[in-house]
Amino acid sequence: MDAVRVALLREVLAGTEWLGATRRFAGTLRSSVVPHGGGLLLVGTAAYEPWHLAAHLVDEAAWSGTPELAPTLVRHRVLAADPAHLSTGLGRIEAARRGETLLVVAPDAPDAELLTRVHDARRAGTTVLALGSGDRDLAALSHEALA
């Protein structure tokens, strides 16, 4: 976004709780992905793949000098012909451990399989963040959620 659009968005959101909630969520994201930590995993739902957010996070990581913000995009369907940066499947969530952050983007309710994997990752010490529609099950599994 350019500076003019950012200023207009801030003006529109002024006086709502959205600005504070977004700042809080962004602060949690930034503090949870530590340098030399396990990294940031980004996953969507079976119906929604957050590749556009992944691209923005890669740009932000480069511009801000915080490479730990560049996510690994975890995909529900990986094909043999997919390039390496698009070849990380859901098994990566199962391998997530303490020091890693899992950002779940779910515009609709995630399915039971994804919720189970997120639950297991959290139990293994992974920080779980959620960005979505306000699904209660996902919010309950998350350390921080933004609906």
N, C-alpha and C positions, 0 to 999 in steps of 0.2 A: 504494500500500500504506500502511496505517496503521502507526504506530510499534510497536504490539504485534506485528504480523505480521513486521515487519522484524527485531525483536529475536528472535523465535522462529526465523526463518530463519537468522539469524547463529548462534544456539545450535546448531541442527541441523548447520550447515556447519562449525562450529568443529572444528579438528583434521583437516579435509580440505584438499586443495590447491585446492578450488573457490573458497574465499574469496579467497586470494591471486591466483589466476588471474583471477578476476572483477575484482578491484581493478586488476590490471595492464592488463587489456583496457579497462576503463573509463577509466583514466588515458591510455592510448594514444588512445582515441577523443576524449577531451576535449582533449588536446594537439594532435591532428591537425586539428581544426576550429577554425581561428584566426579571430578577429574580422576582418572585411573580407576574408576569404579567399573561395575559390570556393564554400564551403558543403559540406553533407553530403547525399550521395545515398544513398538506401536502396532496395535492390532485393531481391526474393525470387526464387523459382524460378517456372517456368511453372505449377506446381501449388500454390504457396504465396505469397500476397501478404502481406507483413508490415505491414498497415495498423494492427494493434493496437500494435505497437512504435512505429510512426510517431506514433500518438496520445500514447503515453507520452513520447516524446522531445520532442514539442511542449510537453507539460505541464512537463517538466523544464526546458526552455529558458526558459519563462516564469517558473517558480518560482525558478530559480537566477540569473536575469538574464544568461543566456548564449544570446542569440538564434541564435548560430551552430549550436547543437545541434538546432534545428528542421530536420528533413530535408525534402528533396524526394523524394516517393515515386515511384519509377520503376516503371512497370507493363509487363507483357508484352503485355497487351491493353488498348488504349485505344479507347473508342467515341466517335463524334462528339458524342453527347449528354452525355458526362461533363463535370462541372464543371471549371473551370480547375485546381484543386488536385489533380485526379485525371487530368489529361490529359498527363502526361509519360511518353513511351514509351521504349523501349530505345535509341533513337537518342541520348538524352541521355548515356548511358554513353560512346558513341563520341566525344562532344564534350568529355568530362571531361579536365581538364589538371592541371598542377602547381598546388598550392594547394587542390585539392579532395580530398574524402575519399569513398570509395565503401564503404558497409557492405553486405555481401552476407549475407542471412539464408537459409540453405539447410538445412532439416531433413532433406532427402534430397539425393542427389547432383545437382548442377546439370547441365543439358544442355550439349552441346558449344558451342552458339551463345552461351550466357551466358558460359561459360568463355573463349571467344575474345574477347568484348567486354571482359571483366574484364582479360584479358591485355593487350589493346590500351590500355586505360585506364592500367594500371600502367606500360606502356612510355612513355606520354605524361606520366608524372610524378604521376599520381593515387595517393594513399595508399589502399591496399586493406586492409580489415578484413573478417574472416569470422566469422560466428556460425552454427554448424550442427552437423552430425552427425560432423564429423571427416573429411570427404571429402579424400583426399590431394591431388587435383588443385587443389581450391580452396585448401587450406592452403598449397600450394606457391606459389600466386600472391599470397598475402596477406602483408602486412607483420606482421600479428598475427592470430591465430585463436583462437577459444574454442569448444571442442567440448562 
